Amino acid sequence: MSANAAPLERLIESFGKLPGIGRKGAQRLAYQVLSMDKTEAMAFAQAIVDAHTKLHRCKVCQNFTDGEVCSICADGARDHSVICVVESPRDVGAFERTREYRGEYHVLHGLISPMDGVGADQLTIKELLARLKNETVREVIMATNPTVEGEATALYLARLIKPLGVKVSRLAYGLPVGGSLEYADPTTLGRSLVSRGEL
């Protein structure tokens, strides 16, 4: 039996359901919420409600948006001939922070993972293929994580896309900036050799 009052215990349990949050972290977050004044706490709760009720998937790229299409798809200055395929909306944010990529995105909302019961039909693959019927798309960049599931998903998509006459590329793999060669795993080191570029 918990020493906490029932509402506090429910709050701790709710935070504990978030990925990467253990019991102690959930307790810290719950007590942080309790230390807010009522206005702050209500604004925090409303932000959660708004995110759940006002956000939906962009009809083009499947990223989260509060409009019909997201700001990236609506941006006429983007390169509409290149689509970067990512696993989740978080990945879009990571690419945007680089300020290097000016094309469009497609969010799969997961990866093919038979062990977890996730098949191709549970991802947004149909929506991606529908976009490729537009003749302006020349290249699709597979930007899934370099995991077994990420590789399997990229290969599966490549087999579907190549017959459409669209170039399919994969992110290069290599060593992190500031990393040491002696600590690099053999797979990363091997991939960095294969993905090497000319200076």
C-alpha positions as CSV (number, residue, x, y, z in Angstrom):
1,M,0.0,0.0,0.0
2,S,1.3,3.5,-1.0
3,A,2.0,6.2,1.6
4,N,0.8,8.8,-1.0
5,A,-2.7,10.1,-1.2
6,A,-4.6,8.5,-4.1
7,P,-4.6,11.6,-6.4
8,L,-0.8,11.9,-6.0
9,E,-0.3,8.1,-6.6
10,R,-2.4,8.3,-9.8
11,L,-0.3,11.2,-11.0
12,I,3.0,9.3,-10.3
13,E,1.6,6.2,-12.0
14,S,0.6,8.4,-15.1
15,F,4.1,9.9,-15.3
16,G,5.6,6.4,-14.9
17,K,3.8,5.2,-18.0
18,L,6.0,7.5,-20.1
19,P,9.0,5.9,-21.8
20,G,12.3,6.3,-20.0
21,I,10.6,7.4,-16.7
22,G,11.1,5.2,-13.7
23,R,9.3,5.4,-10.4
24,K,11.7,8.0,-8.9
25,G,11.6,10.2,-12.0
26,A,7.8,9.9,-12.0
27,Q,7.7,11.0,-8.3
28,R,10.0,14.0,-9.1
29,L,7.7,15.1,-12.0
30,A,4.6,14.6,-9.9
31,Y,6.0,16.8,-7.0
32,Q,7.1,19.4,-9.6
33,V,3.5,19.6,-10.8
34,L,2.3,19.9,-7.3
35,S,4.7,22.8,-6.7
36,M,3.1,24.8,-9.6
37,D,0.5,27.4,-8.7
38,K,-3.1,26.5,-9.9
39,T,-2.8,28.7,-13.1
40,E,0.4,27.0,-14.2
41,A,-1.0,23.5,-13.4
42,M,-4.2,24.2,-15.3
43,A,-2.2,25.5,-18.3
44,F,0.0,22.4,-18.2
45,A,-3.1,20.1,-18.1
46,Q,-4.7,22.1,-21.0
47,A,-1.5,21.8,-23.1
48,I,-1.9,18.0,-22.8
49,V,-5.6,18.1,-23.7
50,D,-4.9,20.5,-26.6
51,A,-2.2,18.3,-28.0
52,H,-4.5,15.3,-28.0
53,T,-7.5,17.1,-29.4
54,K,-6.1,19.6,-31.8
55,L,-3.2,17.8,-33.4
56,H,-3.7,15.3,-36.2
57,R,-1.7,13.9,-39.1
58,C,-0.8,16.1,-42.1
59,K,-2.8,14.8,-45.1
60,V,0.5,14.9,-47.2
61,C,3.4,13.8,-45.1
62,Q,1.7,12.4,-42.0
63,N,3.6,14.6,-39.5
64,F,1.6,16.1,-36.7
65,T,-0.1,19.4,-37.4
66,D,-3.1,21.5,-36.3
67,G,-4.0,22.5,-39.9
68,E,-4.9,20.5,-42.9
69,V,-1.3,20.4,-44.0
70,C,1.8,21.0,-42.0
71,S,4.0,24.1,-42.4
72,I,6.7,22.2,-44.2
73,C,4.3,20.8,-46.8
74,A,2.7,24.2,-47.2
75,D,6.1,25.9,-47.8
76,G,6.5,26.6,-51.5
77,A,10.2,27.2,-51.1
78,R,10.8,23.5,-50.2
79,D,12.2,21.1,-52.8
80,H,9.2,18.9,-53.7
81,S,11.2,16.5,-55.7
82,V,12.9,14.9,-52.7
83,I,11.1,13.1,-49.8
84,C,13.0,12.0,-46.7
85,V,11.3,9.0,-45.1
86,V,11.5,8.9,-41.3
87,E,10.1,6.7,-38.5
88,S,8.6,9.4,-36.3
89,P,7.7,13.1,-36.1
90,R,10.7,13.5,-33.7
91,D,13.0,12.7,-36.6
92,V,11.6,15.5,-38.6
93,G,12.6,17.9,-35.8
94,A,16.1,16.4,-35.8
95,F,16.6,17.0,-39.5
96,E,15.1,20.5,-39.4
97,R,17.6,21.5,-36.7
98,T,20.5,20.7,-39.1
99,R,19.2,23.4,-41.5
100,E,20.8,21.3,-44.3
101,Y,17.7,19.6,-45.8
102,R,15.2,21.6,-47.8
103,G,13.1,18.7,-49.2
104,E,9.9,17.2,-47.9
105,Y,9.3,14.4,-45.4
106,H,7.1,11.3,-45.0
107,V,6.5,10.0,-41.4
108,L,5.9,6.2,-41.2
109,H,4.8,6.3,-37.5
110,G,6.8,3.1,-36.8
111,L,9.0,0.5,-38.4
112,I,8.2,-3.0,-39.6
113,S,8.8,-5.3,-36.6
114,P,7.2,-8.8,-36.8
115,M,8.5,-9.5,-33.2
116,D,6.4,-6.6,-32.0
117,G,3.4,-7.4,-34.2
118,V,4.0,-4.4,-36.5
119,G,3.4,-5.1,-40.2
120,A,3.7,-2.9,-43.2
121,D,0.0,-2.3,-43.3
122,Q,0.2,-0.5,-39.9
123,L,2.6,2.1,-41.3
124,T,1.8,5.0,-43.7
125,I,3.3,3.2,-46.7
126,K,0.1,3.5,-48.8
127,E,0.2,7.2,-48.3
128,L,3.9,7.4,-49.4
129,L,3.3,5.4,-52.5
130,A,0.3,7.6,-53.4
131,R,2.6,10.6,-53.2
132,L,5.1,9.0,-55.5
133,K,2.6,8.8,-58.3
134,N,3.3,12.6,-58.6
135,E,6.0,12.8,-61.4
136,T,7.8,15.6,-59.5
137,V,9.3,13.2,-56.9
138,R,12.8,12.2,-58.2
139,E,14.4,10.8,-55.0
140,V,13.3,9.2,-51.7
141,I,15.9,9.2,-48.9
142,M,15.5,6.3,-46.4
143,A,16.3,7.9,-43.0
144,T,15.2,5.1,-40.7
145,N,17.4,4.2,-37.8
146,P,20.3,1.8,-38.5
147,T,18.6,-1.0,-36.5
148,V,17.4,-4.4,-37.7
149,E,13.9,-3.0,-38.0
150,G,15.1,0.2,-39.6
151,E,17.1,-1.7,-42.2
152,A,14.3,-4.1,-42.9
153,T,11.8,-1.3,-43.4
154,A,14.2,0.7,-45.7
155,L,14.8,-2.4,-47.9
156,Y,11.1,-3.2,-48.0
157,L,10.3,0.3,-49.2
158,A,13.1,0.4,-51.7
159,R,11.7,-2.8,-53.3
160,L,8.3,-1.0,-53.7
161,I,9.7,2.3,-54.9
162,K,12.4,1.4,-57.4
163,P,10.0,-0.1,-60.0
164,L,8.3,3.4,-60.0
165,G,11.4,4.9,-61.5
166,V,12.2,6.9,-58.4
167,K,15.8,7.0,-57.0
168,V,16.1,5.5,-53.5
169,S,19.0,6.5,-51.3
170,R,20.0,5.7,-47.8
171,L,21.6,7.9,-45.2
172,A,25.4,7.5,-44.9
173,Y,26.7,5.9,-41.7
174,G,29.9,7.0,-40.1
175,L,31.8,8.0,-37.1
176,P,30.6,10.8,-34.8
177,V,32.4,14.1,-34.7
178,G,34.9,14.0,-31.8
179,G,34.7,10.2,-31.6
180,S,37.7,7.9,-31.3
181,L,38.4,5.2,-33.8
182,E,39.5,2.7,-31.1
183,Y,36.1,2.8,-29.5
184,A,34.0,2.5,-32.7
185,D,32.2,-0.7,-33.1
186,P,33.2,-2.8,-36.2
187,T,29.9,-2.3,-38.0
188,T,30.1,1.5,-37.7
189,L,33.7,1.5,-38.8
190,G,33.0,-0.7,-41.7
191,R,30.0,1.5,-42.8
192,S,32.2,4.6,-42.5
193,L,34.6,3.1,-45.0
194,V,31.9,2.2,-47.4
195,S,30.3,5.6,-47.1
196,R,33.5,7.6,-47.4
197,G,33.6,10.7,-49.6
198,E,36.3,12.5,-51.5
199,L,38.0,15.5,-49.8
